[in-house]
Amino acid sequence: MGFIQEWFGFNGWKELSTKGSIVATIAYRIIFIAGLAASIIAYSFISGGEDPSLFWIVVVGFVWFIIFQFTINLIFVNGSR
């Protein structure tokens, strides 16, 4: 497994689906949505209170997705070694 797939792939979600409960899976998805909303709001606040363009919403969403994927993989795959 390559570095990118190991730390940023979907292996953490696979582990969560097979070993975790449905409540934990739903909780992590809710945490993802709440974090995404908080990231977009924080970016809007930091950039001076203006509504961000679609481009910056996508950029902030992608960065949050990468951070969240890293965290999930750290918890469920790479942290258990």
One Martini backbone bead per residue (centre of mass of N, CA, C, O) as a GRO file, in nm:
protein
   81
    1MET     BB    1   0.096   0.037   0.023
    2GLY     BB    2   0.073   0.354  -0.015
    3PHE     BB    3   0.093   0.649   0.136
    4ILE     BB    4  -0.171   0.776   0.035
    5GLN     BB    5  -0.357   0.529   0.085
    6GLU     BB    6  -0.288   0.486   0.385
    7TRP     BB    7  -0.366   0.798   0.488
    8PHE     BB    8  -0.614   0.885   0.247
    9GLY     BB    9  -0.796   0.660   0.229
   10PHE     BB   10  -1.071   0.409   0.278
   11ASN     BB   11  -0.980   0.211   0.517
   12GLY     BB   12  -1.120   0.333   0.766
   13TRP     BB   13  -1.412   0.286   0.667
   14LYS     BB   14  -1.388  -0.021   0.643
   15GLU     BB   15  -1.324  -0.073   0.939
   16LEU     BB   16  -1.575   0.063   1.055
   17SER     BB   17  -1.786  -0.119   0.904
   18THR     BB   18  -1.679  -0.400   1.024
   19LYS     BB   19  -1.617  -0.314   1.348
   20GLY     BB   20  -1.830  -0.114   1.376
   21SER     BB   21  -2.093   0.069   1.435
   22ILE     BB   22  -2.361   0.239   1.315
   23VAL     BB   23  -2.334   0.476   1.513
   24ALA     BB   24  -2.038   0.546   1.447
   25THR     BB   25  -2.077   0.602   1.148
   26ILE     BB   26  -2.282   0.831   1.182
   27ALA     BB   27  -2.108   1.010   1.363
   28TYR     BB   28  -1.877   1.057   1.156
   29ARG     BB   29  -2.058   1.189   0.941
   30ILE     BB   30  -2.152   1.424   1.117
   31ILE     BB   31  -1.869   1.533   1.177
   32PHE     BB   32  -1.801   1.597   0.886
   33ILE     BB   33  -2.029   1.805   0.833
   34ALA     BB   34  -1.963   1.995   1.069
   35GLY     BB   35  -1.669   2.053   0.979
   36LEU     BB   36  -1.739   2.168   0.704
   37ALA     BB   37  -1.910   2.403   0.805
   38ALA     BB   38  -1.689   2.526   0.989
   39SER     BB   39  -1.482   2.577   0.763
   40ILE     BB   40  -1.654   2.769   0.591
   41ILE     BB   41  -1.710   2.975   0.814
   42ALA     BB   42  -1.415   3.036   0.882
   43TYR     BB   43  -1.334   3.137   0.604
   44SER     BB   44  -1.538   3.367   0.592
   45PHE     BB   45  -1.434   3.514   0.843
   46ILE     BB   46  -1.131   3.547   0.755
   47SER     BB   47  -1.215   3.691   0.466
   48GLY     BB   48  -1.435   3.925   0.585
   49GLY     BB   49  -1.750   3.808   0.547
   50GLU     BB   50  -1.762   3.691   0.282
   51ASP     BB   51  -1.876   3.518   0.032
   52PRO     BB   52  -1.778   3.242  -0.099
   53SER     BB   53  -1.677   3.089  -0.354
   54LEU     BB   54  -1.697   2.792  -0.508
   55PHE     BB   55  -1.397   2.741  -0.520
   56TRP     BB   56  -1.342   2.779  -0.205
   57ILE     BB   57  -1.535   2.564  -0.111
   58VAL     BB   58  -1.387   2.330  -0.250
   59VAL     BB   59  -1.113   2.369  -0.117
   60VAL     BB   60  -1.205   2.345   0.176
   61GLY     BB   61  -1.340   2.068   0.142
   62PHE     BB   62  -1.086   1.913   0.054
   63VAL     BB   63  -0.913   1.970   0.303
   64TRP     BB   64  -1.110   1.843   0.505
   65PHE     BB   65  -1.114   1.563   0.377
   66ILE     BB   66  -0.812   1.502   0.419
   67ILE     BB   67  -0.809   1.536   0.727
   68PHE     BB   68  -1.029   1.323   0.787
   69GLN     BB   69  -0.896   1.080   0.652
   70PHE     BB   70  -0.646   1.081   0.828
   71THR     BB   71  -0.794   1.040   1.097
   72ILE     BB   72  -0.937   0.774   1.033
   73ASN     BB   73  -0.674   0.616   0.966
   74LEU     BB   74  -0.539   0.663   1.239
   75ILE     BB   75  -0.753   0.521   1.414
   76PHE     BB   76  -0.826   0.239   1.232
   77VAL     BB   77  -0.526   0.162   1.114
   78ASN     BB   78  -0.239   0.304   1.203
   79GLY     BB   79  -0.290   0.314   1.528
   80SER     BB   80  -0.299  -0.024   1.567
   81ARG     BB   81   0.024  -0.103   1.542
   0.00000   0.00000   0.00000
